[in-house]
């Protein structure tokens, strides 16, 4: 009987959850996709072909047991589906919302490759876990017994929180240190509500607190508390700070008023959604209302900025990217959503400079794609004499992020870094050059995806548990 519920992709078409009309979703920061109804979730899950070699699972950084929880959903066994999903993913309701499934699991779905349209894996994952929260299946962490070992985690983003969850389940004492006043990292202050509503993040933070994770917020390591002090308080330390230093641009006029960093723009907007007092927003400095907005960059952060500016009431929003649509690093699904909402993409264009002490224009130079570089991507080349000026009242730089110089900031020269400034850590154990100190997520990888940070945090937690299981080594140190 169960088999008859699967393989329905030959008769049932792919169907995403309903998407709110662009004219409505432009008016608020609510998520744009509706929830599946139970029957629709089961129907879409039943399209899974139950491959012998599931490429969706292989291309998921967490190697989630996707075919298993799709089958359980199709059979109406939602609580079991949630348990299978939760077994490999600390935050499935978050990944279901913000993972670029079109590049990962769904993009490698076998029935997608055969022309039937992918299984809507992310939407089903979101449905399963949202249902689990509603039904009370998500319980506070309750370790079978408490352990004496203590871990300090620097950074309350997805990597740090995933490690905290895994360690607390084993009874380890965990304290998370973070520079912000709320935990969650970029999930809280970087990603806009229309992709990830903030109560979804806050309920996970509450679950961790109820399970015994201690949070020390408004704590800027290196200023408020030294790294050595944290090492002295704990048996092991995990560095999971992420990368927050914005990449800059060298061009005439770059220091003009009205040219802002993406992280500042998005943080101000998210703080307003919490009801915080944000003077920079209220003054108009970090507010797009009534302005001609130009966003520079082509990644997911740029997509977050253009779609936020639309919702703030910008008169126009344009995105400059030096390559074409096919070579854009951001999610194609996000590009399509932005275009529906009125964003104009100016492909093959780059900023040459800016006009006005208070910015009133971007000098744009047109590009063409030349020969591929060592990575295989075509290199943008300048088209001579193609310059023109694009009017702008607010320019948002979304050129990516780089690591801060942690060895210098924290006074820990023995913390080894790569030539890119990321922390050197063993790719299996995540241990750094300092015994008992681990690193995970973007501070090791460079700017990457939430799902990779979750994987790294879980692996680092496992490695720390192995470290604690070697009493002779700990005693020797």
PLY file of the C-alpha trace (Angstrom):
ply
format ascii 1.0
element vertex 477
property float x
property float y
property float z
element edge 476
property int vertex1
property int vertex2
end_header
0.00 0.00 0.00
2.82 2.37 0.93
4.49 1.94 -2.44
1.27 2.97 -4.19
1.42 6.29 -2.39
4.77 7.12 -3.97
5.95 7.58 -7.58
2.99 9.81 -8.39
5.19 12.27 -10.31
3.93 10.71 -13.54
0.37 11.89 -12.79
0.82 14.77 -10.29
2.58 17.96 -11.37
5.00 19.93 -9.23
3.12 22.54 -7.20
4.73 25.04 -4.86
2.74 26.52 -1.97
0.71 29.55 -3.01
2.77 32.71 -3.28
1.21 35.98 -2.19
0.70 38.45 -5.07
3.59 40.91 -5.51
1.44 43.99 -4.88
0.42 42.59 -1.49
3.77 41.25 -0.35
5.53 44.53 -1.21
3.55 46.12 1.63
4.94 44.08 4.54
7.78 41.83 5.68
5.67 38.68 6.06
6.85 35.47 4.40
5.73 35.28 0.78
4.87 31.57 0.62
1.74 30.16 2.25
1.80 26.85 4.13
0.82 23.61 2.46
-2.44 22.06 3.60
-1.93 18.51 4.92
-3.40 16.87 1.81
-1.26 19.00 -0.51
1.93 18.27 1.46
1.19 14.54 1.27
0.41 14.78 -2.44
3.63 16.65 -3.27
5.71 14.34 -1.06
4.21 11.35 -2.92
5.91 12.57 -6.12
9.25 11.32 -4.77
10.56 8.44 -6.88
12.31 6.80 -3.87
15.57 6.53 -5.84
18.01 3.79 -5.03
20.72 6.47 -5.03
19.03 9.68 -3.80
20.97 12.58 -5.28
18.88 15.02 -3.21
20.40 13.53 -0.06
23.90 13.42 -1.53
23.77 17.11 -2.47
22.42 18.21 0.93
25.33 19.37 3.14
23.60 17.67 6.11
22.80 14.53 4.08
19.24 14.70 5.33
17.22 11.50 4.91
14.96 13.25 2.42
13.33 10.23 0.71
12.44 8.75 4.11
10.66 11.81 5.46
8.94 12.42 2.12
7.52 8.89 2.24
6.39 9.31 5.87
4.70 12.60 4.93
2.94 10.94 1.98
1.69 8.24 4.35
0.40 10.83 6.84
2.96 9.86 9.49
4.02 13.43 10.19
5.44 13.02 13.67
7.74 10.26 12.43
8.65 12.45 9.46
9.64 15.22 11.88
11.75 12.84 13.98
13.65 11.65 10.88
14.15 15.24 9.69
15.31 16.44 13.13
17.78 13.56 13.45
20.20 15.13 10.94
19.19 18.81 10.97
19.13 21.02 14.06
16.91 23.67 12.41
14.81 22.07 9.63
12.14 24.79 9.70
14.86 27.38 9.01
16.57 25.40 6.24
13.17 24.72 4.67
12.74 28.48 4.35
16.16 29.81 3.40
18.24 27.03 1.84
18.81 27.57 -1.90
17.10 24.26 -2.70
17.30 25.07 -6.41
21.10 24.71 -6.11
21.15 21.79 -3.64
18.57 19.05 -3.06
15.85 20.09 -5.51
18.35 21.00 -8.22
19.64 17.44 -8.13
16.29 15.65 -7.85
16.14 12.72 -10.31
12.62 13.48 -11.50
13.68 17.10 -12.09
16.46 15.80 -14.35
13.91 13.62 -16.20
11.69 16.62 -16.94
8.86 16.05 -14.47
9.61 19.00 -12.18
11.39 18.59 -8.85
9.81 17.40 -5.62
9.20 20.53 -3.52
11.54 19.33 -0.78
12.04 22.65 1.02
8.33 23.43 1.25
7.56 19.97 2.64
10.43 20.26 5.15
9.04 23.61 6.34
5.53 22.12 6.60
6.68 19.10 8.63
8.53 21.18 11.24
5.96 23.96 11.49
3.39 21.23 12.17
5.70 19.73 14.80
5.85 23.07 16.63
2.08 23.52 16.43
1.43 20.00 17.72
3.95 20.24 20.58
6.24 17.54 19.21
9.28 19.81 19.58
10.41 19.38 23.18
13.01 21.25 25.27
16.38 19.52 25.42
16.46 17.11 28.37
19.84 15.35 28.76
19.69 11.90 30.36
22.43 13.03 32.74
24.55 16.13 33.30
28.28 16.15 32.58
30.99 18.21 34.22
32.62 19.36 30.97
31.98 22.91 29.89
32.14 24.47 26.42
32.24 28.17 25.53
30.86 29.03 22.11
31.73 32.41 20.59
28.98 33.38 18.18
25.24 32.70 18.38
24.68 32.10 14.68
23.61 28.80 13.10
26.98 27.08 13.56
27.31 27.99 17.22
23.68 27.20 18.01
23.82 23.83 16.23
26.85 22.88 18.31
25.15 24.13 21.49
22.11 21.96 20.75
24.20 18.81 20.15
26.38 19.35 23.23
23.46 20.04 25.57
21.71 16.85 24.44
24.78 15.02 25.76
24.65 16.90 29.07
27.63 19.21 28.42
27.47 22.65 30.11
27.27 25.27 27.34
27.66 29.06 27.39
27.21 31.03 24.16
28.84 34.46 23.89
27.59 36.94 21.29
28.18 40.63 20.54
24.52 41.34 19.75
21.57 41.77 22.10
19.71 38.82 20.56
21.00 35.39 19.58
20.68 34.04 16.05
23.40 35.94 14.19
22.50 36.64 10.57
19.31 34.57 10.97
18.11 37.28 13.34
19.62 40.49 11.98
20.75 39.69 8.43
18.01 37.70 6.72
14.78 39.68 6.19
11.43 38.59 7.59
9.94 37.87 4.17
12.35 34.93 3.93
12.54 34.03 7.62
10.05 35.49 10.07
11.77 36.24 13.35
9.47 34.26 15.69
10.70 31.14 13.84
14.26 31.91 15.01
13.26 33.08 18.49
11.34 29.88 19.27
14.55 27.89 18.67
16.53 30.26 20.93
13.87 29.77 23.62
14.11 25.99 23.20
17.88 26.12 23.72
17.50 28.34 26.81
14.87 26.03 28.28
17.27 23.16 27.66
19.98 24.78 29.76
22.12 26.67 27.22
23.41 29.87 28.83
23.59 33.02 26.69
25.93 35.90 27.47
24.75 38.59 25.04
26.07 42.11 24.38
29.49 40.53 24.89
32.13 41.65 22.41
34.98 39.20 22.82
38.29 41.05 22.86
36.70 44.13 24.43
34.16 43.09 27.06
35.76 39.72 27.75
39.10 38.34 26.63
39.50 35.16 24.63
41.91 33.86 27.29
39.27 34.42 29.97
36.77 32.32 27.99
39.40 29.58 27.54
40.07 29.67 31.25
36.40 29.16 32.11
35.76 26.21 29.79
37.19 22.82 28.91
36.85 23.55 25.18
35.97 26.56 23.04
34.22 26.81 19.67
34.77 29.89 17.51
31.69 30.42 15.36
31.70 34.17 14.83
30.80 34.18 11.14
32.25 36.83 8.83
30.92 40.36 9.28
33.58 42.60 7.75
32.06 44.04 4.56
34.12 44.02 1.38
34.81 47.54 0.22
35.15 49.20 -3.16
37.84 51.63 -4.29
36.28 54.24 -6.54
35.97 58.04 -6.69
33.27 59.34 -4.36
32.94 56.09 -2.40
32.85 57.94 0.92
29.82 60.08 0.01
26.85 60.32 2.33
24.15 57.87 1.25
26.52 54.98 0.40
25.94 52.31 3.04
26.90 48.71 3.82
24.39 45.93 3.23
24.80 44.54 6.76
23.97 47.94 8.30
20.93 48.39 6.04
19.53 44.91 6.75
20.26 45.05 10.49
18.43 48.38 10.83
15.41 46.98 8.99
15.31 43.82 11.11
15.68 45.80 14.32
12.63 47.86 13.32
10.70 44.62 12.88
11.47 43.82 16.53
10.17 47.25 17.54
13.64 48.54 18.50
14.59 52.21 18.51
16.81 52.63 15.43
17.91 56.29 15.03
19.76 55.61 11.75
16.54 54.28 10.24
14.33 57.06 11.58
16.73 59.72 10.27
16.52 58.22 6.78
20.19 57.19 6.66
19.33 53.47 6.51
15.80 53.79 5.15
14.94 53.49 1.45
11.55 55.23 1.64
11.05 57.67 -1.25
14.55 57.09 -2.64
16.11 55.87 -5.86
18.02 52.85 -4.62
20.96 51.14 -6.34
22.28 47.89 -4.88
25.72 46.72 -6.00
26.30 42.97 -5.94
24.78 39.73 -7.17
24.62 37.36 -4.20
21.82 36.46 -1.81
22.64 39.49 0.39
22.05 41.77 -2.60
18.69 40.04 -3.17
17.78 40.65 0.48
18.66 44.34 0.08
16.69 45.00 -3.11
13.59 43.26 -1.77
13.87 45.10 1.57
14.17 48.46 -0.24
10.99 47.70 -2.20
9.10 47.08 1.04
10.41 50.27 2.62
8.81 52.28 -0.18
11.70 53.10 -2.50
10.65 54.96 -5.66
12.89 52.68 -7.75
15.26 49.79 -7.03
18.03 48.70 -9.38
20.64 46.00 -8.93
24.01 46.32 -10.68
25.87 43.07 -11.34
29.03 42.73 -13.40
28.14 39.37 -14.92
24.90 38.13 -16.51
21.92 36.32 -15.01
23.33 32.85 -15.75
26.53 33.63 -13.81
24.87 35.24 -10.81
25.80 33.62 -7.46
22.43 34.37 -5.84
19.43 32.04 -5.94
17.54 32.22 -9.24
14.32 31.81 -7.28
15.17 34.98 -5.35
15.97 36.87 -8.55
12.55 35.91 -9.93
10.83 36.99 -6.70
12.65 40.34 -6.82
11.67 40.94 -10.45
8.03 40.20 -9.63
8.24 42.83 -6.89
9.52 45.51 -9.28
13.30 45.31 -8.99
15.22 46.08 -12.17
18.42 44.12 -12.77
21.14 45.87 -14.74
23.31 42.99 -15.91
26.93 43.31 -17.09
27.44 46.59 -15.27
29.79 47.79 -12.55
30.27 51.00 -10.57
33.14 53.22 -11.70
32.48 56.04 -9.23
29.85 58.09 -7.45
28.68 61.68 -7.86
27.74 64.22 -5.20
28.92 64.82 -1.63
25.53 63.42 -0.76
25.31 60.70 -3.36
23.06 61.54 -6.32
24.38 59.12 -8.93
26.43 56.04 -9.75
28.82 56.21 -12.70
28.22 52.85 -14.37
30.51 51.14 -16.85
29.20 48.34 -19.04
30.95 44.98 -19.21
31.09 41.93 -21.45
32.11 38.39 -20.52
35.52 37.32 -21.77
37.51 34.12 -21.43
37.01 31.81 -18.41
39.43 32.17 -15.50
40.97 29.34 -13.45
37.62 28.65 -11.79
35.86 28.29 -15.15
33.81 31.49 -14.82
34.00 34.01 -17.63
35.87 37.15 -16.62
34.00 40.47 -17.00
35.79 42.89 -19.34
35.21 46.63 -19.60
33.57 48.01 -22.72
35.46 51.24 -23.39
33.37 54.40 -23.67
30.22 52.77 -22.31
29.97 54.87 -19.13
26.73 56.50 -18.07
25.33 57.86 -14.81
22.51 56.13 -12.96
20.58 58.45 -10.59
20.64 57.31 -6.97
19.78 58.66 -3.52
20.84 55.52 -1.62
23.58 53.09 -2.71
23.87 49.79 -0.87
27.13 47.87 -1.11
26.49 44.11 -1.11
29.89 42.89 -2.24
30.28 40.07 0.25
31.96 39.60 3.61
35.47 38.93 4.86
36.74 37.63 8.21
37.86 40.02 10.89
41.48 39.71 12.06
40.65 37.63 15.14
44.26 36.82 16.22
44.95 40.56 16.49
41.54 41.60 17.84
41.64 38.90 20.52
45.38 39.01 21.24
45.85 35.36 20.28
48.72 35.24 17.75
48.90 31.44 18.03
45.46 31.17 16.38
46.49 30.28 12.83
44.67 31.75 9.85
44.74 31.15 6.11
45.90 33.69 3.54
42.24 34.76 3.28
42.08 35.48 7.02
39.80 32.56 7.82
40.74 30.35 10.75
42.73 27.22 9.96
40.87 24.19 11.28
41.01 20.46 10.61
38.36 19.70 8.00
37.14 16.63 9.95
37.43 17.61 13.62
37.34 21.43 13.20
40.14 21.72 15.78
42.43 24.74 15.37
46.15 25.08 16.04
45.28 25.60 19.74
44.39 22.33 21.54
40.80 22.31 22.76
39.85 25.26 20.53
37.60 24.53 17.56
36.18 26.66 14.75
33.13 26.18 12.54
31.02 27.90 9.93
31.85 30.99 7.89
34.88 31.93 9.98
36.50 28.79 8.52
34.75 28.52 5.13
34.35 32.18 4.27
30.86 33.52 3.61
28.68 30.49 2.92
25.24 29.01 3.58
23.38 28.51 6.88
23.12 24.78 6.14
26.91 24.43 5.90
27.32 26.26 9.22
24.84 23.86 10.84
26.80 20.89 9.51
30.10 22.31 10.77
28.64 23.05 14.21
27.27 19.53 14.56
30.60 18.00 13.46
32.55 20.21 15.86
30.25 19.15 18.72
30.94 15.49 17.93
34.69 16.19 17.85
34.55 17.94 21.24
32.73 14.96 22.74
35.51 12.72 21.40
38.06 15.13 22.92
36.39 14.85 26.30
36.50 11.05 26.02
40.33 11.15 26.09
41.06 11.84 29.79
44.81 11.26 29.48
45.12 13.90 26.77
43.02 16.41 28.73
44.98 15.76 31.90
48.28 16.19 30.06
47.25 19.65 28.90
0 1
1 2
2 3
3 4
4 5
5 6
6 7
7 8
8 9
9 10
10 11
11 12
12 13
13 14
14 15
15 16
16 17
17 18
18 19
19 20
20 21
21 22
22 23
23 24
24 25
25 26
26 27
27 28
28 29
29 30
30 31
31 32
32 33
33 34
34 35
35 36
36 37
37 38
38 39
39 40
40 41
41 42
42 43
43 44
44 45
45 46
46 47
47 48
48 49
49 50
50 51
51 52
52 53
53 54
54 55
55 56
56 57
57 58
58 59
59 60
60 61
61 62
62 63
63 64
64 65
65 66
66 67
67 68
68 69
69 70
70 71
71 72
72 73
73 74
74 75
75 76
76 77
77 78
78 79
79 80
80 81
81 82
82 83
83 84
84 85
85 86
86 87
87 88
88 89
89 90
90 91
91 92
92 93
93 94
94 95
95 96
96 97
97 98
98 99
99 100
100 101
101 102
102 103
103 104
104 105
105 106
106 107
107 108
108 109
109 110
110 111
111 112
112 113
113 114
114 115
115 116
116 117
117 118
118 119
119 120
120 121
121 122
122 123
123 124
124 125
125 126
126 127
127 128
128 129
129 130
130 131
131 132
132 133
133 134
134 135
135 136
136 137
137 138
138 139
139 140
140 141
141 142
142 143
143 144
144 145
145 146
146 147
147 148
148 149
149 150
150 151
151 152
152 153
153 154
154 155
155 156
156 157
157 158
158 159
159 160
160 161
161 162
162 163
163 164
164 165
165 166
166 167
167 168
168 169
169 170
170 171
171 172
172 173
173 174
174 175
175 176
176 177
177 178
178 179
179 180
180 181
181 182
182 183
183 184
184 185
185 186
186 187
187 188
188 189
189 190
190 191
191 192
192 193
193 194
194 195
195 196
196 197
197 198
198 199
199 200
200 201
201 202
202 203
203 204
204 205
205 206
206 207
207 208
208 209
209 210
210 211
211 212
212 213
213 214
214 215
215 216
216 217
217 218
218 219
219 220
220 221
221 222
222 223
223 224
224 225
225 226
226 227
227 228
228 229
229 230
230 231
231 232
232 233
233 234
234 235
235 236
236 237
237 238
238 239
239 240
240 241
241 242
242 243
243 244
244 245
245 246
246 247
247 248
248 249
249 250
250 251
251 252
252 253
253 254
254 255
255 256
256 257
257 258
258 259
259 260
260 261
261 262
262 263
263 264
264 265
265 266
266 267
267 268
268 269
269 270
270 271
271 272
272 273
273 274
274 275
275 276
276 277
277 278
278 279
279 280
280 281
281 282
282 283
283 284
284 285
285 286
286 287
287 288
288 289
289 290
290 291
291 292
292 293
293 294
294 295
295 296
296 297
297 298
298 299
299 300
300 301
301 302
302 303
303 304
304 305
305 306
306 307
307 308
308 309
309 310
310 311
311 312
312 313
313 314
314 315
315 316
316 317
317 318
318 319
319 320
320 321
321 322
322 323
323 324
324 325
325 326
326 327
327 328
328 329
329 330
330 331
331 332
332 333
333 334
334 335
335 336
336 337
337 338
338 339
339 340
340 341
341 342
342 343
343 344
344 345
345 346
346 347
347 348
348 349
349 350
350 351
351 352
352 353
353 354
354 355
355 356
356 357
357 358
358 359
359 360
360 361
361 362
362 363
363 364
364 365
365 366
366 367
367 368
368 369
369 370
370 371
371 372
372 373
373 374
374 375
375 376
376 377
377 378
378 379
379 380
380 381
381 382
382 383
383 384
384 385
385 386
386 387
387 388
388 389
389 390
390 391
391 392
392 393
393 394
394 395
395 396
396 397
397 398
398 399
399 400
400 401
401 402
402 403
403 404
404 405
405 406
406 407
407 408
408 409
409 410
410 411
411 412
412 413
413 414
414 415
415 416
416 417
417 418
418 419
419 420
420 421
421 422
422 423
423 424
424 425
425 426
426 427
427 428
428 429
429 430
430 431
431 432
432 433
433 434
434 435
435 436
436 437
437 438
438 439
439 440
440 441
441 442
442 443
443 444
444 445
445 446
446 447
447 448
448 449
449 450
450 451
451 452
452 453
453 454
454 455
455 456
456 457
457 458
458 459
459 460
460 461
461 462
462 463
463 464
464 465
465 466
466 467
467 468
468 469
469 470
470 471
471 472
472 473
473 474
474 475
475 476
